[in-house]
Amino acid sequence: MNLIKLEILLLRRSFIIGGGIILFFTALLGSLADYYLNNAELLEAVEQFPDAVIEGFGFHVSVMTSFEGWTSGQIYTYYVLLLGCFAAMWACASIVKDRDMGTDEFLYSLPYSRLHVYFSRVAAQLFLTSTIFLLTFLITVACGFLFSQIESVRTIFFIMLAGYFIVLAFSGIGYILTTLLHSERSAMSAGVGIVMISFLLNMMAGMDETVSWLSYFSLFYVFDTKALVHGDGLSISAAAATLGIYIAGTALGAFLFKRQDVVR
């Protein structure tokens, strides 16, 4: 618990900044929902956007007739992008930051095993990520009741939960990279890069059917949020796949960290 508390303390500034940005955009987009949903001319203009933009940013006019549909496109996309970047950066920097700051020799001389150190950071980051997920869901629901109409809180929860699972998958990839990188700056770049590459692959896949296969390499393609809006439940296979990436990445990161020479 001491190590978990220490990690939360070290990440508090990043958590406040990252959480604040995500919650601000969530509240902003939530308050603008009815402006778009009740504007037929604007929705017709949206239909003229390039397919890549429609697919990447969730401008699916077919579901943009309700607050749930708006959430599945706009709020969901920015929420996954932003929280994914912060979660991936935290994961990528988990171990490498000690090497970069020169605190590794002191840390590993303490009466804690490497796995204690590693999993305490995983636990702390999971707590922070989960906190932002819950706050984002609550603010989304609050905006829906204040500025629009909500037909199903359950649907909104499933949409946000789908994004949360994708964010965890990004973290799992980050835990593998943290044992391979050599500086905190490179870890930050790698964290953002993981998410942006996945997002761009999803956008490119929407450009033409000939490159639609690129979507299979993007985590943004795992969940069909349009199906969630239409009343379908959360895909069990998609949830299992994303959680599998998170668990496998965390376990592989622990294995690599335990075997490597951590002291310079």
N, C-alpha and C positions, 0 to 999 in steps of 0.2 A: 504493500500500500504506500510506503514511503516513496518508492520509485515512481509509482503511478502519479502520486500527488506532485512530485517534482517535475515530471513530464508535462502535466497539465499547467503547472506554474510557468514552465519555460515556453509553452505554446500559447499562453494567455493573450499576448498582444496579437499574434496571428489569428487566434480564434475570434477575438473581438473585431478585428478589421474584416476578416473574411466573413464572419457571421453577419456583421453589420451591412456589408455590401450585398450579400445574398438576400437578407431580409428587406433591405431597401428596394431592390429590384422586384422582389416578390410583391411587396405592398404597392409599388408603382404600377406594375402590370395588372395586378388585381383590381386596382381602382379604375383602370382604363378599359376594363372588359366591355362594359355596356356601350362605350363609345364606338367600338368596332362591331359588336354584335348587332347593334341597331342601325348600322350604316350600310345599306345595301350597295350604294355606289362604291364605297371603300372595299367591300368584299369582292365586288366585280373587278376592281382594279387589282386586288390581290391575286385573283385567278390568272392574271396576265404575267405574273412573276415567272422567272425561269424555273424549270422543274427542280433544279439543284437547290435553289433558295427555298422553294416550297417544302421540299423534303427535309432540308437541313434545319430550318427554323420552325417547322411545324405549322406552316400556313395552310392547313387543310380546311378549305371552306366547307366541306361536307359535314364537319363536326363543329364548326364555329357558329353554332346556333344556340349554344348554352354556355353557362359559365364553366361547366365541366369540360366542354370542348375547347374553350379558351385556355383552361388550365393545362390540358393535354398537349397543347402546342406551345404557347408562348411561355407560361410560367415554368413548365416542365423543362423546356430546352435550356433556358438560362440557369435554372436551378441545378441541373445536372452538369452543365458546363462549368459553372463557378465552383460549386461544392466539389466536383470531380477534380478540378485543378488544385484546390487547397488540400483535399484529402491525399491526392497523389504526391504532392510536394512534401507533406508531413511524412508519408510512408517512405519516400525516396531518401529523405534526410535523417531517418530514424537512427541509423548507426554511423553513417558517414560524417555526421556533424561532429562527433567526438574526435574523429581523426583529423578533421579540418581545424577544430579549435584547440587541439593539443591536449584535450582532457582525457584521452583514452587510457593513458598509463595510470592516472589516478583512479579513474572509474573502475578499471578491472583489477585494482588492488584492494577494492572493498570486498566485504564478505558476501558478495552476490555472485551467482554464476552468470555466465553469458546469457543463458536462456531466461534467467530472472530479469535481466536488463532488457532483453529483446521483447519479451512478452508483456512487460510492464508498459513499454512504449506502445505496443499494439493495443493494449487495453485502454490506455489513456486516449489514444487517437480515435478508437472506436467510440468511446464515451463522448468526445467532442463532436465527432461526425454525427452521431445519433441525436445529440442535443440540437444541432442545427436543423437536422431533418424534422424533428418534432416541432420546433419553432416555426419552420417554414410551412409545415402543414397547418398549424394553428392560425398563422397569419393569412394564409390562402383562404381558409374557411371564413375567417373574420371579414376579409375583403369581399368574399362572395355574399355574405349576409348584409353587409353595409352598402355595397355599391351595385349589387346585381341580385340574382336569384339562384339559389342552389336547390337542385332537385335531389341530389344524392351525395351526402358527405362521404359515404362509403366509396363511391367512385373516385372522389378526390383523394381519399386516403390511399387507394390502390395505385393511383397515378404517381403520387409522391413516393410511395413505397417502392415502386418499380425503379424510379430514379435513384433511390437510396441503395438498392441492390447493385445498380450499375456503378455507383460511386465506390461501393465496397470492392467491386471487381478491379477498379482502377487502383485502389489501395493495395490489393493483392499483388498486382504487377509491380507496384512501387517497392514492396518489401523484398522482392527478388533483386531489384536494381540497387537497393541501398547497400548490399554487400559487394557490389561490383564497381561502384563509383568511388571517386577519390577526393571530392570537394563538395561542400554544401551548395556552392553556386551551380555546379553541374547537376546536383540532385534537384534543385529547384527547376532548372531548365528541363530536365528529364520528366519531372512531374507534369509540367504544363504541356510538354511535347506529347506525352502519352495521350492526354485528353484531346488535344487539338488534332492530332493525326487521326484519331478515331472519328472525330466530328467531321473532318474534311473528307474522309473516306465515305462516310454516309452521304455527304453532299454530292460527291462525285458520282456515287452509285445512282443518284436520282437524275443525273443528266441525260442518260440514255440507257436503253435496255442492254446494249452491248457491254456496258461496264457495270451492270447491276450486281454482278458477282462480288464487287468490292465491298458491298454492304455486309457480307459475311465476315469481314475482318474488322467490323466496327461494333463496339459495344452499344452504340446508340440504336442499333438495329434489333437488338435482342427482344425488346418488349414492343408490342403493337398497342400504342396508347389509344389509337382510334377504336380498337376493339373494346378497350376498357370503357370508353365513353358510351359505346353501344350496349353496355351492360354485361359484357363478358367478364369473368373473374380473372384474377391474376394468373398468368401462365405458370404452371408448376415447373415445366421444363426450363423456361427462361429463368425463373427464380433459382432453380437448382444449378443451372449453368453459371450464373453470376456468383452465387455463393460458393460454388465449387472452385471458381477462379480465385476468390478471396482466400478460402481455406488452403488450397493448394499452394498459392503464392506465399502465404504466411508461413506454411510448413517448410517450403523449399528455402525461403529466406532464413529461417531458423537453422536449417541443416547446413546451409552454406556459411552462415555466420559462426556456427560452432566449430567448423573445420578450418576456417581461415586464421591466419596470423594477424591478430588485430593490433598488436603493439608494433610501432615502427622501430 
